[in-house]
């Protein structure tokens, strides 16, 4: 009698282990930290299991001509933020650098990546990168400014899988010129 339940139990386990994986991506042309127009890509992944809670993030901001600069927007208890790195970021006009918990960027209107849909996403940049003559590649990202940037976000990939998978994000945009 127990053998009759085995195929049904196997089917239930396989079906409940499955999930849908999403890749969200937004692209924007704007000024970088050094006043040059660059192409920026913001992306994140999201996983929705058949059973359990959805998971998403962090989001990564990529900057054209800066393959080593990856800015992470991660969730905290009070929202989604890019935290500055001491010695690498500062508020515009200040000499001293940020502390470990200094907010250098934020996502408006959302506290969790799982809640962010495709559409317009408002992103603020509050800091600027520090650089010196010893930097192999200067850190670079969107220019700090008062008004938020608006990224048009689309759902690039939607894929169902039995055992889950991690979708690959886009590459750093090709350099059109320095």
Secondary structure as GFF3:
##gff-version 3
##sequence-region A 1 178
A	DSSP	alpha_helix	2	17	.	.	.	ID=ss1
A	DSSP	beta_strand	19	31	.	.	.	ID=ss2
A	DSSP	beta_strand	37	49	.	.	.	ID=ss3
A	DSSP	beta_strand	55	56	.	.	.	ID=ss4
A	DSSP	beta_strand	59	63	.	.	.	ID=ss5
A	DSSP	beta_strand	66	76	.	.	.	ID=ss6
A	DSSP	beta_strand	79	83	.	.	.	ID=ss7
A	DSSP	beta_strand	89	91	.	.	.	ID=ss8
A	DSSP	beta_strand	103	107	.	.	.	ID=ss9
A	DSSP	three_ten_helix	113	115	.	.	.	ID=ss10
A	DSSP	beta_strand	119	125	.	.	.	ID=ss11
A	DSSP	beta_strand	127	129	.	.	.	ID=ss12
A	DSSP	beta_strand	149	161	.	.	.	ID=ss13
###
